[in-house]
């Protein structure tokens, strides 16, 4: 009986971290897809209005150049509990920057940003590792709260 408990403990010590990593990876991929969808919505907005500005809502719900998207979902995944919050970080007549910020429901150690040129950047928290093959920068300590 003790041997079975020890074996079960070993299996759980391997399985739980692996599962948590899988959940975090899935949430990150979902956020990347949501950012791609928001980028398409930004292009559609510019085609219709001639500018990227005005695609967001500020904290008062007024149309703005920056804030939560008014033209697309505000979170990833779109339905259910948010793993990432989508934001239009900047927008003007010719360019924009979008970001996906972790909400803390899933253990991820980075933010994701995409600009109007299609450049994707992972901004990792201090002492975190960059996803393989991605461009990363380290967030300043004051931006590392979750």
C-alpha angles and dihedrals in degrees: 000000000000091000090055091051092049092049091048090050092051092048092049092048088058099037101048098056090043091052092047090052090050091051091049092048091049091050091050092051090048090052091049090052091048090051089051089052091048090049089054090049089051090053090049090049091052092048090053100040106022093240141065090223119099096040094111140065122226124221090278093053093252122138109266144164091243135033136062115349116267091186101049143022116303097216145034119264094033093221130038127014113357117239092178133020115222118221137177097226095185137353135173136154096295110020146029142187123211129192139193112207122194114244095205097251090109124037104248125148102208148055122225125220132183128188133204091266090059095252110152120201131185111210106203128202118244114287092016127122125241117241108259114270095012133115112246140181128185119250117231114254094253091060095051098087119122 
